[in-house]
Amino acid sequence: MARSQTVLRMQLLFTLLLAASTRANDTLVTLAAGGLIPIKSSSVVMESEKLRVSLDRITVDYVFRNTSDQAIDAAVAFPMPELDGATLEVSPIELPSKDPLNFMSFKVTVDGKAISPKVEIRAFKKDNDITERLRTLGLPVSVLDPQMTAAIAKLPKARLRELEEEELLVDEGTETAGKGEKRMWPWWQTRILFHWTQHFPANGTVRVAHSYVPIVGGSYIDDDGSHIAQRYCGGEASLEKIKALKAKLPQKETAGFTLWWRSLRYILTTANNWSGPIRHFHLEIDSGSPDDVLLTCMPAVKQTSRTQYELDASDFRPERNLDLVIIQPRPETTPTSAP
């Protein structure tokens, strides 16, 4: 057997074992997104950014200022999270939309008016751009494309073997696919970029707002919550909150499975691509319910109400991204009384 085939079979075995393990504990995958970035550097500063985060939606309001005496037309972009064919195939993941391009329901307005950004879609394998090759083969660039199966079926057997050896396609085989059917799926990464040309008037400001539905991960809690609390910088106070929430829930379920954690990531560090720091940064996190427990390693985040957490900073240069977990009753259970 050729070495490449041996390596591929070993990788596939690992992938299938990973899939079985992941599905067994029912852990959903989190994919991180962030804010707007300039494709080319400019003298435009971010006067303010107001970031509102919840498990249902992320909204960002910016005020950009052109500090120069000349108007600037600059390309601005919103990169979607990279999609990996293997992750989509073997790991539980909840994409907000069935749209193969705008799978996070991204929307943007400029000075209150909705705009329709352009979309760039590229495919990569080990950081090598394979976009044009896929198009030449008649294969969709997006691993989410609903026409993928039909496009693969049109390829001749010799071409399928070639793509399988290159690890661009994975053959599940008849036993895995079931019912005697042979099924192949794509094993590359899709990168989608929304972009447009933004006009920044001389010595003037522009207000840009965008929103999207985040890709939220998580799983059930099978202990006292200490492993999650440790990972997200929660101390004894957090463990006491988790314990108190657990005590309020019906205990008919298997011990340890009355709660689940939901994870969310927001890429803050892309803001450093603009000129200078964020002059005024304000973060709001809505936990969703007074019973929910928020955990995050982001410093200086303070609870301001029963469901609201905030951070306010001047001349802010984010050194880390926002990672958070919200611990909730599992959907089938509800607290017996308010705290």
C-alpha positions as CSV (number, residue, x, y, z in Angstrom):
1,M,0.0,0.0,0.0
2,A,1.4,3.5,-0.9
3,R,2.5,5.6,2.0
4,S,0.0,8.4,1.2
5,Q,-2.9,5.9,1.3
6,T,-1.6,4.5,4.6
7,V,-1.4,8.0,6.1
8,L,-4.9,8.8,4.8
9,R,-6.4,5.7,6.3
10,M,-4.8,6.5,9.7
11,Q,-6.1,10.0,9.6
12,L,-9.6,8.8,8.6
13,L,-9.5,6.3,11.5
14,F,-8.6,9.1,13.9
15,T,-11.4,11.3,12.4
16,L,-14.0,8.6,12.9
17,L,-12.9,7.9,16.4
18,L,-13.0,11.6,17.1
19,A,-16.5,11.7,15.6
20,A,-17.7,8.8,17.8
21,S,-16.2,10.4,20.9
22,T,-17.7,13.8,20.1
23,R,-21.1,12.6,19.4
24,A,-21.1,10.4,22.5
25,N,-20.8,13.4,24.8
26,D,-23.0,15.6,22.6
27,T,-20.6,18.5,22.6
28,L,-21.4,21.2,20.0
29,V,-18.6,23.0,18.3
30,T,-18.0,26.7,18.7
31,L,-16.8,28.8,15.7
32,A,-15.4,32.3,16.5
33,A,-16.2,35.4,14.5
34,G,-15.4,39.0,15.2
35,G,-15.7,42.6,14.0
36,L,-14.9,44.6,11.0
37,I,-11.4,44.9,9.7
38,P,-9.8,47.2,7.1
39,I,-8.4,45.2,4.2
40,K,-5.8,48.0,3.7
41,S,-4.4,50.1,6.4
42,S,-5.6,53.7,6.7
43,S,-5.6,56.7,9.0
44,V,-9.2,55.9,10.1
45,V,-9.5,55.5,13.8
46,M,-12.2,53.7,15.7
47,E,-13.8,56.4,17.8
48,S,-16.1,54.0,19.6
49,E,-17.2,50.4,19.6
50,K,-20.3,49.2,21.4
51,L,-20.4,45.4,21.5
52,R,-23.6,43.6,22.7
53,V,-23.3,39.9,23.1
54,S,-25.9,37.2,23.8
55,L,-26.3,33.6,22.8
56,D,-28.9,34.6,20.2
57,R,-27.3,37.6,18.5
58,I,-24.2,39.7,18.4
59,T,-24.5,43.4,17.4
60,V,-21.7,45.9,17.1
61,D,-22.1,49.7,16.7
62,Y,-19.0,51.6,15.5
63,V,-18.2,55.3,15.1
64,F,-15.2,55.7,12.7
65,R,-13.4,59.0,12.3
66,N,-11.2,60.1,9.4
67,T,-8.6,62.2,11.1
68,S,-7.0,63.4,7.8
69,D,-7.9,66.4,5.7
70,Q,-8.6,64.2,2.7
71,A,-11.6,61.8,2.1
72,I,-10.7,58.1,2.2
73,D,-12.3,55.3,0.3
74,A,-11.1,52.1,2.0
75,A,-12.1,48.4,1.7
76,V,-13.7,47.1,4.8
77,A,-14.4,43.4,5.5
78,F,-16.1,41.0,7.8
79,P,-14.5,37.5,7.7
80,M,-16.8,34.6,8.5
81,P,-15.5,31.7,10.6
82,E,-13.5,29.2,8.5
83,L,-15.6,26.1,7.7
84,D,-13.8,22.7,7.7
85,G,-15.4,19.9,5.8
86,A,-14.3,17.3,8.4
87,T,-15.6,19.3,11.3
88,L,-19.0,19.7,9.6
89,E,-19.1,16.0,8.8
90,V,-18.1,14.4,12.1
91,S,-18.8,17.0,14.8
92,P,-22.1,18.3,16.2
93,I,-22.5,21.9,15.1
94,E,-25.4,24.3,14.8
95,L,-25.2,26.8,12.0
96,P,-27.7,29.6,12.4
97,S,-28.7,29.6,8.7
98,K,-28.9,27.2,5.9
99,D,-27.5,29.8,3.5
100,P,-24.2,28.3,2.3
101,L,-22.6,31.7,2.1
102,N,-24.3,33.8,4.8
103,F,-24.6,31.0,7.3
104,M,-24.6,33.5,10.3
105,S,-27.2,35.9,9.0
106,F,-24.8,38.8,8.7
107,K,-26.3,42.2,8.2
108,V,-24.6,45.6,8.0
109,T,-25.8,49.3,7.9
110,V,-23.9,52.5,7.3
111,D,-25.4,55.7,8.9
112,G,-28.6,53.7,9.4
113,K,-29.0,52.5,5.8
114,A,-28.7,48.8,5.0
115,I,-26.0,47.9,2.4
116,S,-25.4,44.7,0.4
117,P,-21.7,43.8,0.7
118,K,-19.9,41.8,-1.9
119,V,-18.9,38.2,-1.1
120,E,-15.5,36.5,-1.7
121,I,-15.3,32.8,-1.2
122,R,-12.1,30.8,-1.3
123,A,-11.1,27.2,-0.6
124,F,-7.9,26.1,1.1
125,K,-6.1,22.8,1.9
126,K,-3.2,23.1,4.3
127,D,-3.2,26.9,3.5
128,N,-2.9,26.2,-0.2
129,D,-5.5,28.0,-2.3
130,I,-7.4,25.4,-4.3
131,T,-10.4,27.6,-5.3
132,E,-9.7,27.6,-9.1
133,R,-8.9,23.9,-9.2
134,L,-12.3,23.1,-7.5
135,R,-14.1,25.3,-10.0
136,T,-12.3,23.6,-12.9
137,L,-13.4,20.2,-11.6
138,G,-17.0,21.5,-11.3
139,L,-17.0,21.2,-7.5
140,P,-18.5,23.9,-5.3
141,V,-16.1,26.0,-3.3
142,S,-18.2,26.0,-0.1
143,V,-18.3,22.8,1.9
144,L,-21.8,23.9,2.8
145,D,-23.0,24.0,-0.8
146,P,-26.2,21.8,-1.2
147,Q,-25.0,20.8,-4.7
148,M,-21.8,19.1,-3.4
149,T,-23.1,15.5,-3.4
150,A,-24.4,15.8,-7.0
151,A,-21.2,17.5,-8.2
152,I,-19.1,14.7,-6.7
153,A,-21.3,12.1,-8.3
154,K,-20.5,13.5,-11.7
155,L,-16.8,13.0,-11.4
156,P,-15.2,10.0,-13.1
157,K,-13.8,7.2,-10.9
158,A,-10.2,7.9,-11.8
159,R,-10.7,11.6,-10.7
160,L,-12.4,10.5,-7.5
161,R,-9.4,8.2,-6.6
162,E,-7.0,11.1,-7.3
163,L,-8.9,13.5,-5.1
164,E,-9.2,10.9,-2.3
165,E,-5.4,10.3,-2.4
166,E,-4.9,14.0,-2.1
167,E,-7.2,14.0,0.9
168,L,-9.6,16.5,-0.8
169,L,-12.4,13.9,-0.7
170,V,-13.2,11.3,1.9
171,D,-14.9,8.0,1.0
172,E,-17.0,6.8,3.9
173,G,-17.4,3.4,2.3
174,T,-20.6,1.3,2.2
175,E,-20.5,0.2,5.8
176,T,-20.3,3.7,7.2
177,A,-22.7,5.3,4.8
178,G,-25.3,2.5,5.3
179,K,-27.8,0.9,3.0
180,G,-25.0,-0.2,0.6
181,E,-24.5,3.4,-0.5
182,K,-21.1,4.9,-1.1
183,R,-20.8,8.5,0.0
184,M,-18.0,11.0,-0.3
185,W,-17.6,14.3,1.4
186,P,-15.2,17.3,1.0
187,W,-12.1,17.7,3.2
188,W,-11.0,21.3,2.7
189,Q,-11.5,24.6,4.4
190,T,-13.8,27.3,3.1
191,R,-13.2,31.0,3.9
192,I,-15.9,33.5,3.2
193,L,-15.4,37.3,3.3
194,F,-18.0,40.0,3.1
195,H,-16.5,43.3,2.0
196,W,-17.4,46.7,0.6
197,T,-15.7,50.0,-0.2
198,Q,-16.5,52.5,2.6
199,H,-16.3,56.3,2.1
200,F,-14.8,58.2,5.1
201,P,-15.2,61.9,4.7
202,A,-12.3,64.2,5.5
203,N,-12.3,65.1,9.3
204,G,-15.7,63.4,9.5
205,T,-17.3,60.4,11.2
206,V,-19.2,57.4,9.8
207,R,-21.5,55.1,11.9
208,V,-21.4,51.5,10.9
209,A,-23.4,48.7,12.6
210,H,-23.5,45.0,12.0
211,S,-25.1,42.0,13.5
212,Y,-25.0,38.2,13.2
213,V,-26.1,35.1,14.9
214,P,-23.2,33.4,16.7
215,I,-22.2,29.7,16.3
216,V,-22.6,28.5,19.9
217,G,-21.0,25.4,21.3
218,G,-21.6,23.5,24.5
219,S,-22.6,20.3,26.3
220,Y,-24.1,18.9,29.4
221,I,-22.3,19.3,32.7
222,D,-21.5,15.9,34.2
223,D,-19.8,17.1,37.5
224,D,-20.1,20.0,39.9
225,G,-19.1,22.4,37.1
226,S,-15.5,22.7,38.4
227,H,-13.9,21.8,35.0
228,I,-15.8,24.5,33.2
229,A,-15.3,27.0,36.0
230,Q,-11.5,26.4,36.0
231,R,-11.3,26.8,32.2
232,Y,-13.2,30.1,32.3
233,C,-11.6,31.6,35.4
234,G,-14.5,30.9,37.7
235,G,-13.7,30.7,41.4
236,E,-15.5,29.5,44.5
237,A,-18.2,32.1,44.1
238,S,-19.0,30.7,40.6
239,L,-19.1,27.1,41.9
240,E,-21.5,28.2,44.6
241,K,-23.8,29.8,42.0
242,I,-23.7,26.6,39.9
243,K,-24.5,24.6,43.0
244,A,-27.4,26.9,43.9
245,L,-28.9,26.7,40.4
246,K,-28.5,22.9,40.4
247,A,-30.3,22.6,43.7
248,K,-33.4,24.5,42.3
249,L,-33.9,22.1,39.4
250,P,-35.9,18.9,39.4
251,Q,-33.6,16.0,40.3
252,K,-35.5,13.4,38.3
253,E,-32.8,13.4,35.6
254,T,-29.5,11.6,35.9
255,A,-27.3,13.3,38.5
256,G,-25.1,16.0,36.9
257,F,-27.2,16.4,33.7
258,T,-29.7,19.0,34.8
259,L,-27.3,21.8,33.6
260,W,-25.5,22.5,30.4
261,W,-22.9,25.1,29.3
262,R,-23.1,27.2,26.2
263,S,-19.8,28.6,24.9
264,L,-19.3,31.6,22.6
265,R,-16.2,33.3,21.2
266,Y,-15.8,36.8,19.8
267,I,-12.5,37.9,18.1
268,L,-11.6,41.2,19.6
269,T,-8.0,41.5,18.5
270,T,-8.9,42.3,14.9
271,A,-9.8,45.8,16.1
272,N,-6.0,46.4,16.4
273,N,-5.9,46.5,12.6
274,W,-7.4,50.0,12.7
275,S,-5.3,53.1,13.3
276,G,-4.6,53.5,17.0
277,P,-6.6,52.1,20.0
278,I,-10.4,52.0,20.3
279,R,-11.0,55.4,21.9
280,H,-14.1,54.3,23.8
281,F,-15.0,50.6,24.1
282,H,-18.2,49.3,25.7
283,L,-19.1,45.7,26.1
284,E,-22.5,44.4,27.2
285,I,-23.2,40.7,27.8
286,D,-26.7,39.4,28.3
287,S,-26.8,36.1,30.1
288,G,-30.5,35.6,29.1
289,S,-31.9,34.7,32.5
290,P,-31.3,35.6,36.1
291,D,-30.7,31.9,36.8
292,D,-27.9,31.6,34.3
293,V,-24.3,31.8,35.4
294,L,-21.7,33.7,33.3
295,L,-18.1,32.7,33.3
296,T,-15.3,34.6,31.4
297,C,-11.6,35.3,31.7
298,M,-12.0,38.7,30.2
299,P,-10.8,41.1,33.0
300,A,-12.9,44.0,34.4
301,V,-16.3,42.6,33.3
302,K,-18.7,43.5,36.0
303,Q,-22.3,42.4,36.7
304,T,-24.6,45.4,36.5
305,S,-28.0,43.7,36.7
306,R,-29.4,40.2,37.1
307,T,-28.8,39.4,33.5
308,Q,-26.4,42.1,32.4
309,Y,-22.6,42.3,32.5
310,E,-20.5,45.2,31.3
311,L,-17.0,46.5,30.6
312,D,-16.1,50.1,29.8
313,A,-12.7,51.2,28.7
314,S,-10.9,54.1,27.0
315,D,-8.0,53.9,24.6
316,F,-8.6,50.1,24.5
317,R,-6.2,47.8,22.7
318,P,-7.6,44.3,23.1
319,E,-4.9,41.8,24.0
320,R,-7.1,38.8,24.0
321,N,-10.4,37.6,22.5
322,L,-13.6,37.2,24.3
323,D,-14.4,33.7,25.4
324,L,-17.3,33.1,27.6
325,V,-19.6,30.3,28.9
326,I,-23.2,30.6,30.1
327,I,-24.4,27.8,32.4
328,Q,-28.1,27.2,32.1
329,P,-30.7,24.6,33.0
330,R,-31.0,22.1,30.3
331,P,-33.9,22.9,28.0
332,E,-36.1,20.1,29.5
333,T,-35.8,21.6,33.0
334,T,-36.7,24.9,34.7
335,P,-35.9,26.4,38.1
336,T,-38.6,25.9,40.7
337,S,-38.3,29.5,41.9
338,A,-36.5,32.8,41.2
339,P,-33.3,33.4,43.2
